[in-house]
Amino acid sequence: MQQEQHSQFQIEIKPSERHGNGAFACKSARKNQLIGEYVGEIQGRNTTDEYQIINNFRELNYIFDFKEFEVLNSATMGNELRYLNHDSEIFNCKPEMMQVNGDLRIGIVSTKYIKKGEELFLDYGEQYWSKTD
């Protein structure tokens, strides 16, 4: 299990006009500000098969590529950052790999100024869509 590093940035989860629930900024964020840490259960890629069946049925996927042979699955042990929806054109956040006390972690960082109340988006990337189709 990867532990969350606490951040001062607060996120509200509520219905999105685009994709079910979404994550919304409770205050504004400057460009390149750490929004938080994407956390979940560290799993080997082969152990995600059982979760993929459930994810496909629920039409949800909280698996984030982590290392060459590992993923972070936040379906049951994640935080509010798992609710960031995809948009390849207006994304305002990006993942960044970070070292914290020698451990590799995934930070979510703003790519531009974000207004209070704005929905947070990531570009999931081509690799994500090739796995889920």
C-alpha positions as CSV (number, residue, x, y, z in Angstrom):
1,M,0.0,0.0,0.0
2,Q,1.3,3.4,-0.9
3,Q,0.7,6.0,1.8
4,E,-0.6,9.5,0.9
5,Q,1.5,12.6,1.4
6,H,-0.9,15.2,2.8
7,S,-1.4,18.4,0.8
8,Q,-3.1,21.7,1.6
9,F,-5.0,21.5,-1.7
10,Q,-8.7,20.4,-1.2
11,I,-10.8,18.7,-3.7
12,E,-14.6,18.2,-3.8
13,I,-16.2,15.2,-5.5
14,K,-19.5,15.9,-7.2
15,P,-21.3,15.0,-10.4
16,S,-19.5,16.1,-13.6
17,E,-21.3,17.4,-16.7
18,R,-19.0,15.2,-18.7
19,H,-18.3,11.8,-17.0
20,G,-20.2,10.7,-13.9
21,N,-18.4,12.1,-10.8
22,G,-15.5,14.5,-11.1
23,A,-12.9,16.2,-8.9
24,F,-13.3,19.9,-8.4
25,A,-10.9,22.5,-7.0
26,C,-12.1,24.0,-3.6
27,K,-9.6,26.9,-4.1
28,S,-7.6,28.2,-7.0
29,A,-4.2,26.7,-7.9
30,R,-1.2,28.3,-9.6
31,K,0.5,26.6,-12.6
32,N,2.9,23.8,-11.5
33,Q,1.3,23.5,-8.0
34,L,1.1,20.0,-6.4
35,I,-2.5,19.1,-6.3
36,G,-1.9,15.9,-4.4
37,E,-0.6,12.3,-4.6
38,Y,-2.4,9.6,-6.6
39,V,-2.5,6.7,-4.1
40,G,-3.7,3.1,-4.3
41,E,-2.7,-0.5,-3.8
42,I,0.5,-1.4,-5.5
43,Q,-0.1,-4.5,-7.6
44,G,1.7,-6.6,-10.1
45,R,0.4,-6.2,-13.6
46,N,-0.8,-9.8,-13.7
47,T,-2.9,-9.4,-10.6
48,T,-5.0,-6.7,-12.2
49,D,-6.9,-9.2,-14.4
50,E,-9.5,-9.9,-11.7
51,Y,-10.0,-6.2,-11.1
52,Q,-10.3,-5.6,-14.9
53,I,-13.4,-7.8,-15.1
54,I,-15.1,-5.8,-12.3
55,N,-13.9,-2.5,-13.8
56,N,-15.3,-3.4,-17.3
57,F,-18.6,-4.3,-15.8
58,R,-18.8,-1.1,-13.8
59,E,-17.3,0.9,-16.7
60,L,-14.7,2.3,-14.2
61,N,-11.0,2.0,-14.2
62,Y,-8.8,3.4,-11.4
63,I,-5.6,1.6,-12.4
64,F,-2.6,3.9,-13.0
65,D,0.7,2.7,-14.6
66,F,3.4,3.0,-11.9
67,K,6.5,1.0,-12.7
68,E,7.5,-1.5,-15.4
69,F,5.8,-4.4,-13.7
70,E,3.5,-2.6,-11.2
71,V,0.3,-0.5,-11.2
72,L,-1.5,1.6,-8.6
73,N,-5.1,0.4,-8.2
74,S,-7.1,3.0,-6.4
75,A,-10.5,1.3,-6.7
76,T,-10.6,0.3,-3.1
77,M,-7.7,2.1,-1.5
78,G,-7.5,5.4,-3.3
79,N,-8.2,9.0,-2.6
80,E,-10.2,11.7,-4.3
81,L,-7.7,12.1,-7.1
82,R,-9.0,8.9,-8.7
83,Y,-12.0,11.0,-9.8
84,L,-10.0,13.1,-12.2
85,N,-11.7,12.7,-15.6
86,H,-10.0,12.5,-19.0
87,D,-9.9,15.4,-21.5
88,S,-7.0,15.4,-24.0
89,E,-7.7,19.0,-25.1
90,I,-8.4,21.0,-21.9
91,F,-6.5,18.9,-19.3
92,N,-5.3,21.1,-16.4
93,C,-3.4,18.5,-14.5
94,K,-0.6,16.0,-15.2
95,P,1.1,13.1,-13.4
96,E,4.7,13.5,-12.3
97,M,6.8,10.7,-10.9
98,M,8.4,11.8,-7.7
99,Q,10.9,10.4,-5.2
100,V,9.8,10.8,-1.5
101,N,12.3,9.4,1.0
102,G,13.6,7.0,-1.6
103,D,10.1,5.8,-2.6
104,L,8.6,6.4,-6.1
105,R,5.3,8.2,-6.0
106,I,2.8,9.7,-8.4
107,G,2.1,13.4,-7.9
108,I,-0.7,15.3,-9.7
109,V,0.5,18.8,-10.7
110,S,-1.5,21.6,-12.3
111,T,-0.5,22.5,-15.8
112,K,-2.1,26.0,-15.7
113,Y,-3.9,28.3,-13.4
114,I,-7.0,26.6,-12.0
115,K,-10.0,28.6,-10.7
116,K,-11.9,27.7,-7.6
117,G,-14.8,25.4,-8.6
118,E,-13.1,24.2,-11.8
119,E,-13.1,20.5,-12.6
120,L,-9.7,18.9,-12.7
121,F,-8.8,16.8,-15.8
122,L,-5.9,14.6,-16.9
123,D,-5.0,13.4,-20.4
124,Y,-5.0,9.7,-19.8
125,G,-2.9,9.1,-22.9
126,E,-3.1,6.7,-25.8
127,Q,-1.7,3.8,-23.8
128,Y,-4.7,4.0,-21.4
129,W,-7.3,3.7,-24.2
130,S,-5.5,0.8,-25.9
131,K,-5.8,-1.2,-22.6
132,T,-9.5,-0.4,-22.0
133,D,-10.9,-0.9,-25.5
